[in-house]
Amino acid sequence: MCGGTTTKEGEQIHLLAFKIKDTKNGQVRCTETQGNGTMLLNETRKDVFVSGKLLGLAGQANNDLDRVGLNKVMFYNEVA
């Protein structure tokens, strides 16, 4: 699903968490999980790896649906 939104529950993001690695000291920290995950389908789970300085994060949802999950998440990082 690229460049659009969806109303299909299995294609929406219902849980979002981050694992952040400090490349200088090697330590890893994790954020709290956001969302309730009641409609999460484990077979559709996707783990995404972003390397480099994360400059921004954006998401989009359709709040008019009965159950709302993010339709799209975008990461912005530094380009060398």
Backbone as JSON Lines, residues from 0, in Angstrom:
{"i":0,"aa":"M","n":[0.85,-1.17,0.0],"ca":[0.0,0.0,0.0],"c":[0.89,1.23,0.0]}
{"i":1,"aa":"C","n":[1.06,1.84,-1.1],"ca":[1.92,3.01,-1.22],"c":[1.12,4.19,-1.72]}
{"i":2,"aa":"G","n":[1.24,5.32,-1.06],"ca":[0.65,6.54,-1.59],"c":[-0.84,6.7,-1.42]}
{"i":3,"aa":"G","n":[-1.48,5.89,-0.59],"ca":[-2.92,6.04,-0.42],"c":[-3.34,5.64,0.98]}
{"i":4,"aa":"T","n":[-4.62,5.75,1.25],"ca":[-5.14,5.33,2.54],"c":[-6.04,4.13,2.33]}
{"i":5,"aa":"T","n":[-6.36,3.44,3.41],"ca":[-7.19,2.25,3.33],"c":[-8.16,2.22,4.5]}
{"i":6,"aa":"T","n":[-9.28,1.54,4.33],"ca":[-10.22,1.34,5.42],"c":[-10.19,-0.12,5.87]}
{"i":7,"aa":"K","n":[-9.36,-0.95,5.26],"ca":[-9.26,-2.36,5.65],"c":[-8.49,-2.45,6.96]}
{"i":8,"aa":"E","n":[-9.1,-3.09,7.97],"ca":[-8.49,-3.14,9.3],"c":[-7.11,-3.78,9.28]}
{"i":9,"aa":"G","n":[-6.91,-4.85,8.5],"ca":[-5.62,-5.54,8.48],"c":[-4.52,-4.74,7.81]}
{"i":10,"aa":"E","n":[-4.87,-3.65,7.15],"ca":[-3.87,-2.82,6.48],"c":[-3.63,-1.52,7.21]}
{"i":11,"aa":"Q","n":[-4.21,-1.39,8.39],"ca":[-4.0,-0.19,9.19],"c":[-3.01,-0.49,10.3]}
{"i":12,"aa":"I","n":[-2.41,0.56,10.84],"ca":[-1.45,0.42,11.92],"c":[-2.19,0.64,13.23]}
{"i":13,"aa":"H","n":[-2.19,-0.39,14.08],"ca":[-2.89,-0.3,15.36],"c":[-1.94,-0.27,16.55]}
{"i":14,"aa":"L","n":[-0.7,-0.7,16.35],"ca":[0.33,-0.63,17.39],"c":[1.58,-0.02,16.78]}
{"i":15,"aa":"L","n":[2.23,0.85,17.53],"ca":[3.45,1.49,17.04],"c":[4.41,1.66,18.21]}
{"i":16,"aa":"A","n":[5.63,1.16,18.05],"ca":[6.66,1.3,19.08],"c":[8.0,1.49,18.38]}
{"i":17,"aa":"F","n":[8.95,2.01,19.1],"ca":[10.27,2.26,18.53],"c":[11.35,1.65,19.41]}
{"i":18,"aa":"K","n":[12.36,1.08,18.76],"ca":[13.58,0.63,19.42],"c":[14.68,1.55,18.89]}
{"i":19,"aa":"I","n":[15.35,2.26,19.78],"ca":[16.32,3.28,19.39],"c":[17.71,2.86,19.87]}
{"i":20,"aa":"K","n":[18.66,2.79,18.93],"ca":[20.03,2.41,19.27],"c":[20.93,3.64,19.22]}
{"i":21,"aa":"D","n":[21.67,3.85,20.3],"ca":[22.67,4.91,20.36],"c":[23.95,4.36,19.73]}
{"i":22,"aa":"T","n":[24.32,4.86,18.56],"ca":[25.48,4.31,17.85],"c":[26.8,4.68,18.51]}
{"i":23,"aa":"K","n":[26.79,5.65,19.41],"ca":[28.04,6.04,20.09],"c":[28.37,5.1,21.24]}
{"i":24,"aa":"N","n":[27.35,4.7,22.03],"ca":[27.63,3.84,23.18],"c":[27.02,2.44,23.04]}
{"i":25,"aa":"G","n":[26.28,2.18,21.97],"ca":[25.72,0.86,21.72],"c":[24.48,0.51,22.52]}
{"i":26,"aa":"Q","n":[24.03,1.42,23.38],"ca":[22.85,1.14,24.19],"c":[21.57,1.22,23.35]}
{"i":27,"aa":"V","n":[20.6,0.4,23.72],"ca":[19.31,0.37,23.04],"c":[18.22,0.71,24.05]}
{"i":28,"aa":"R","n":[17.3,1.55,23.64],"ca":[16.14,1.84,24.49],"c":[14.87,1.67,23.66]}
{"i":29,"aa":"C","n":[13.8,1.36,24.33],"ca":[12.52,1.13,23.66],"c":[11.49,2.12,24.17]}
{"i":30,"aa":"T","n":[10.63,2.56,23.27],"ca":[9.54,3.44,23.67],"c":[8.36,2.61,24.14]}
{"i":31,"aa":"E","n":[7.42,3.25,24.78],"ca":[6.16,2.59,25.11],"c":[5.41,2.32,23.81]}
{"i":32,"aa":"T","n":[4.62,1.27,23.77],"ca":[3.81,0.96,22.61],"c":[2.6,1.88,22.59]}
{"i":33,"aa":"Q","n":[2.34,2.46,21.44],"ca":[1.18,3.34,21.25],"c":[0.08,2.56,20.54]}
{"i":34,"aa":"G","n":[-1.16,2.77,20.94],"ca":[-2.3,2.07,20.33],"c":[-2.78,0.94,21.22]}
{"i":35,"aa":"N","n":[-3.95,0.39,20.9],"ca":[-4.48,-0.69,21.73],"c":[-4.38,-2.06,21.08]}
{"i":36,"aa":"G","n":[-4.2,-2.13,19.78],"ca":[-3.96,-3.39,19.11],"c":[-5.11,-4.37,19.08]}
{"i":37,"aa":"T","n":[-6.34,-3.92,19.35],"ca":[-7.46,-4.86,19.39],"c":[-7.74,-5.48,18.03]}
{"i":38,"aa":"M","n":[-7.39,-4.82,16.95],"ca":[-7.63,-5.36,15.61],"c":[-6.33,-5.81,14.94]}
{"i":39,"aa":"L","n":[-5.23,-5.95,15.73],"ca":[-3.94,-6.34,15.17],"c":[-3.99,-7.77,14.64]}
{"i":40,"aa":"L","n":[-3.55,-7.96,13.41],"ca":[-3.42,-9.29,12.82],"c":[-1.93,-9.61,12.76]}
{"i":41,"aa":"N","n":[-1.47,-10.53,13.62],"ca":[-0.04,-10.84,13.67],"c":[0.52,-11.29,12.34]}
{"i":42,"aa":"E","n":[-0.29,-11.97,11.52],"ca":[0.21,-12.45,10.23],"c":[0.48,-11.3,9.26]}
{"i":43,"aa":"T","n":[-0.02,-10.11,9.54],"ca":[0.24,-8.95,8.68],"c":[1.27,-8.0,9.29]}
{"i":44,"aa":"R","n":[1.84,-8.38,10.43],"ca":[2.8,-7.52,11.12],"c":[4.01,-7.24,10.24]}
{"i":45,"aa":"K","n":[4.46,-6.01,10.28],"ca":[5.65,-5.6,9.53],"c":[6.58,-4.85,10.48]}
{"i":46,"aa":"D","n":[7.84,-5.26,10.53],"ca":[8.86,-4.53,11.27],"c":[9.64,-3.72,10.26]}
{"i":47,"aa":"V","n":[9.85,-2.46,10.56],"ca":[10.52,-1.54,9.64],"c":[11.82,-1.07,10.29]}
{"i":48,"aa":"F","n":[12.9,-1.05,9.52],"ca":[14.19,-0.58,10.0],"c":[14.53,0.73,9.31]}
{"i":49,"aa":"V","n":[14.81,1.76,10.1],"ca":[15.23,3.05,9.57],"c":[16.59,3.36,10.16]}
{"i":50,"aa":"S","n":[17.56,3.63,9.31],"ca":[18.91,3.91,9.76],"c":[19.24,5.37,9.49]}
{"i":51,"aa":"G","n":[19.99,5.97,10.38],"ca":[20.38,7.37,10.2],"c":[19.64,8.26,11.18]}
{"i":52,"aa":"K","n":[19.87,9.54,11.06],"ca":[19.21,10.5,11.94],"c":[17.76,10.64,11.53]}
{"i":53,"aa":"L","n":[16.87,10.31,12.44],"ca":[15.44,10.45,12.17],"c":[15.05,11.9,12.4]}
{"i":54,"aa":"L","n":[14.64,12.58,11.35],"ca":[14.31,14.0,11.44],"c":[12.83,14.24,11.67]}
{"i":55,"aa":"G","n":[12.0,13.29,11.29],"ca":[10.57,13.51,11.47],"c":[9.77,12.24,11.25]}
{"i":56,"aa":"L","n":[8.56,12.26,11.75],"ca":[7.63,11.16,11.63],"c":[6.26,11.76,11.39]}
{"i":57,"aa":"A","n":[5.53,11.22,10.44],"ca":[4.19,11.72,10.15],"c":[3.25,10.54,10.0]}
{"i":58,"aa":"G","n":[2.0,10.73,10.37],"ca":[1.0,9.68,10.22],"c":[-0.3,10.27,9.73]}
{"i":59,"aa":"Q","n":[-1.15,9.4,9.19],"ca":[-2.44,9.85,8.68],"c":[-3.5,8.83,9.08]}
{"i":60,"aa":"A","n":[-4.65,9.29,9.53],"ca":[-5.76,8.41,9.9],"c":[-7.06,9.02,9.42]}
{"i":61,"aa":"N","n":[-8.06,8.16,9.25],"ca":[-9.4,8.62,8.9],"c":[-10.25,8.5,10.15]}
{"i":62,"aa":"N","n":[-10.51,9.61,10.83],"ca":[-11.24,9.6,12.09],"c":[-12.73,9.39,11.93]}
{"i":63,"aa":"D","n":[-13.23,9.29,10.7],"ca":[-14.65,9.07,10.48],"c":[-15.03,7.59,10.49]}
{"i":64,"aa":"L","n":[-14.05,6.69,10.57],"ca":[-14.34,5.25,10.58],"c":[-14.79,4.8,11.95]}
{"i":65,"aa":"D","n":[-15.45,3.63,12.02],"ca":[-15.88,3.07,13.31],"c":[-14.68,2.75,14.2]}
{"i":66,"aa":"R","n":[-13.65,2.16,13.6],"ca":[-12.42,1.85,14.32],"c":[-11.29,2.53,13.58]}
{"i":67,"aa":"V","n":[-10.5,3.27,14.31],"ca":[-9.48,4.09,13.66],"c":[-8.09,3.51,13.92]}
{"i":68,"aa":"G","n":[-7.33,3.36,12.86],"ca":[-5.92,3.03,12.93],"c":[-5.2,3.93,11.95]}
{"i":69,"aa":"L","n":[-3.91,4.06,12.09],"ca":[-3.17,4.87,11.12],"c":[-3.2,4.21,9.76]}
{"i":70,"aa":"N","n":[-3.46,5.0,8.74],"ca":[-3.46,4.49,7.38],"c":[-2.08,4.56,6.75]}
{"i":71,"aa":"K","n":[-1.26,5.47,7.24],"ca":[0.03,5.72,6.6],"c":[0.98,6.29,7.65]}
{"i":72,"aa":"V","n":[2.22,5.81,7.65],"ca":[3.27,6.37,8.5],"c":[4.47,6.66,7.61]}
{"i":73,"aa":"M","n":[5.04,7.84,7.75],"ca":[6.18,8.23,6.93],"c":[7.34,8.63,7.84]}
{"i":74,"aa":"F","n":[8.54,8.18,7.51],"ca":[9.75,8.54,8.24],"c":[10.58,9.46,7.36]}
{"i":75,"aa":"Y","n":[11.14,10.46,7.98],"ca":[12.02,11.39,7.27],"c":[13.38,11.33,7.94]}
{"i":76,"aa":"N","n":[14.42,11.01,7.17],"ca":[15.75,10.99,7.76],"c":[16.73,11.79,6.92]}
{"i":77,"aa":"E","n":[17.88,12.04,7.5],"ca":[18.91,12.86,6.87],"c":[19.5,12.13,5.67]}
{"i":78,"aa":"V","n":[19.65,12.83,4.57],"ca":[20.28,12.27,3.38],"c":[21.67,12.86,3.27]}
{"i":79,"aa":"A","n":[22.66,11.99,3.18],"ca":[24.06,12.47,3.14],"c":[24.41,13.02,1.77]}
